[in-house]
Amino acid sequence: MKQLPHNEFAALIAPHLPVLFRAAYRLTGNRPDAEDLLQDVCVRAHAHITSLKSATQPKAWLLKVQYRTFVDGIRRHRRSPLATGEDFDATRMSDTPTPEDAAEGSLAEQRVLDAWRQLDKEQRALLALHVEGYSLAELEAITELSTDALKARLYRARLRLGKLLTAPRTSPALALEE
Amino acid sequence: MNCTNVNAIMDQHRDTRLTGAERNAVGAHVLDCTDCAAARVAYAELLAITVPAMSPDLLDSILETVSLGARPAYAARRGVIVATVLLTGAALAAIGVMQLHDPARDDSAPQTILPRSQSLVTSAPGPVTANPTSLAGGTANLPVDTTAIELYIAPVVRTAPEYPPTAVERGLEGSVTLQYDVTVTGVVENVSVVQSTDAVFEAPAANALAQWKYLPRIAAGKRVASLAQQTVIRFQLDRTAVSAPRQREIAAQQVNVRGLSTALQVAWERVAADDLRGAELQLDEARALYELDGFQEGIMWDFYAYLYTVQGNYDRAIESYETGIAAYARANRPSQGSWLPLANLYYARHQYDLALRMLLTYKGRIKGTPAERVSTPLADEFIARLAALGVTDATLPPRR
């Protein structure tokens, strides 16, 4: 493979990085893991640069690589698969929240994150991309699933996460936290 | 409404854009269906999680990882990029679109575009006794006086001017006041300089303004031109030292801003071609693609509201304006006058109390930005119109 000049690769991926990062953050739930995932995606993209260059929709192409990288678990770095959740607190946007608000916000997000970890990777990937605003048609292109399969899996993922979130909190770990 | 409908709504991202009736139906279903209730909780919780901005160093670190060693090419151009970006920021912040509105001078050959919706009832403004003052009981079937629908020009693409290099060398700052017309399709024409602090700024300011794109004004259901508008474009240099990470952050923001402007321009072109649904889809896509700050969110929702108003979907239009106003407030930026068309929509639905409340609330919040100051006479005129119908501050029911 002929190596591309550095700036050409940068120019190819730079416009899509913010989008990829958003999706990666949704997938992993924290910044370090999101950045790791994005690094992996770019390494793969660089290795398949000719496909990227000839892709009519480079963003969709990159998202597809990211989806597969995440779901297939092909990772260079072997970080703990458990997200720490620290980043959620630090980056929560708010209009001058009271301390009570802040405490509640982080607890609520911690709870979401705990439930999130109990979904399988594909469920997380589908929900993350869907919440990011991608349409069913776009998701079909990214995941190569049929519309029906996609709808069914989205439904099950939402339902499972919702049940985890609305279940009575009896686990000792959660009780301790609160 | 059943589980399939509720899931379809979620699948299609329509949750936040339901009509009042749809929302009520979903609410009723969810009360009885624990599955759908749980799914909606999951979705809402995920949406509530804030995604932080990408680290400005990420591109560099990725490039290091793919290990070609060389410095990224954009480093050499950094100075230029920073200058333009700061100006973009400054231009967005400093440009007040002064709508020196003069209905008498509107174009005499308007295009009829309203009403679109067949289900709406056209009627003259009703007596105050028939004034539906609250949203209780649903608003979907309120009679709408479509002839009363007015929309003011709204800039959707604001090209930043080029900072004249000679002015940068001399450390010169300044401003240019320009006059221009907005055509029935929203194109800027007949740009002329009213005054400027230095002639060097005049050509760049005029050239930039000529590329701006507006959503055209709509009066009495017709698209009309808006003549003799004025705006001020300021040229400001940022002399503070900018750190390298900050420079990269700015460069990343600029990529984002550029992408967003292009997307908005495409949406605008679709409106000009009367492809309103296409424009809406374009906005949906842009929202998914680009990181928006509160101000850009506000512009986006104003754009949606405009589309929905033109389509005769007033419930959604009202909801969109309200979302936009909230976004501006979050960003601590003045709303771009969105409260005026919002009050107008309430007025057209004979919800005079809500219209007045809207006008009074936002008049009270005017912070002296040029755009909002100039809108004050419009608000006053509107308030007088309501007073003539017997709706005044004194007759407003107390807030619940």
Contacts between the chains, C-beta under 8 A, distances in Angstrom:
chain1	res1	chain2	res2	distance
A	3	B	68	7.2
A	6	B	63	6.5
A	6	B	68	4.4
A	6	B	69	7.7
A	6	B	70	4.5
A	6	B	72	6.8
A	6	B	73	6.9
A	7	B	70	7.9
A	7	B	72	6.5
A	7	B	73	3.1
A	7	B	74	7.4
A	9	B	63	7.4
A	9	B	66	6.7
A	9	B	68	7.6
A	10	B	59	6.6
A	10	B	63	5.9
A	10	B	72	5.3
A	10	B	73	6.6
A	10	B	74	7.1
A	11	B	73	7.8
A	13	B	59	7.8
A	13	B	62	7.3
A	14	B	59	5.8
A	14	B	255	6.4
A	15	B	255	5.7
A	15	B	259	6.7
A	17	B	54	6.1
A	17	B	58	6.4
A	17	B	59	6.1
A	17	B	62	7.7
A	17	B	252	7.7
A	18	B	53	7.8
A	18	B	54	5.3
A	18	B	252	6.9
A	18	B	255	7.7
A	18	B	256	6.1
A	18	B	290	7.3
A	18	B	291	5.4
A	19	B	289	5.9
A	19	B	290	7.9
A	21	B	54	4.0
A	21	B	58	6.8
A	22	B	51	5.1
A	22	B	54	7.8
A	22	B	291	7.2
A	25	B	51	4.9
A	25	B	52	7.0
A	26	B	46	7.7
A	26	B	49	7.7
A	26	B	51	6.5
A	31	B	52	6.6
A	31	B	55	7.3
A	35	B	55	6.9
A	35	B	58	6.1
A	35	B	61	7.6
A	38	B	58	6.8
A	38	B	62	6.9
A	39	B	61	7.3
A	39	B	62	5.8
A	39	B	65	5.1
A	42	B	62	4.7
A	42	B	65	6.9
A	42	B	66	6.2
A	43	B	65	6.3
A	43	B	66	6.0
A	46	B	66	4.5
A	59	B	289	7.5
A	87	B	52	6.7
A	88	B	49	6.5
A	88	B	50	7.7
A	90	B	52	7.8
A	91	B	50	5.8
A	91	B	51	7.9
A	91	B	52	3.7
A	92	B	50	5.5
A	93	B	50	4.6
A	95	B	330	6.3
A	108	B	45	7.4
A	108	B	48	7.7
A	109	B	48	7.9
A	109	B	49	6.0
A	112	B	45	4.8
A	112	B	46	7.0
A	112	B	49	6.5
A	127	B	42	7.8
A	127	B	46	6.4
A	128	B	46	7.8
A	130	B	11	7.8
A	130	B	13	8.0
A	131	B	43	7.1
A	131	B	46	4.5
A	131	B	47	5.9
A	132	B	288	6.5
A	133	B	13	6.3
A	133	B	284	7.4
A	133	B	287	6.3
A	133	B	288	3.4
A	134	B	288	6.2
A	135	B	12	7.5
A	135	B	13	7.2
A	135	B	284	7.8
A	136	B	11	5.9
A	136	B	12	7.3
A	151	B	7	7.3
A	151	B	11	6.0
A	154	B	10	7.9
A	154	B	11	6.3
A	155	B	7	5.5
A	155	B	39	7.3
A	158	B	10	6.9
A	158	B	38	7.9
A	158	B	39	4.0
A	158	B	42	4.9
A	158	B	43	6.0
A	159	B	35	5.8
A	159	B	38	6.1
A	159	B	39	5.2
A	159	B	42	7.6
A	161	B	42	3.8
A	161	B	45	7.8
A	161	B	46	7.5
A	162	B	35	7.8
A	162	B	37	7.4
A	162	B	38	2.9
A	162	B	39	4.7
A	162	B	40	7.1
A	162	B	41	4.9
A	162	B	42	3.7
A	162	B	43	7.8
A	163	B	38	5.1
A	165	B	38	7.2
A	165	B	41	5.5
A	165	B	42	5.9
A	165	B	45	6.0
A	166	B	34	8.0
A	166	B	37	7.4
A	166	B	38	5.0
A	166	B	41	5.7
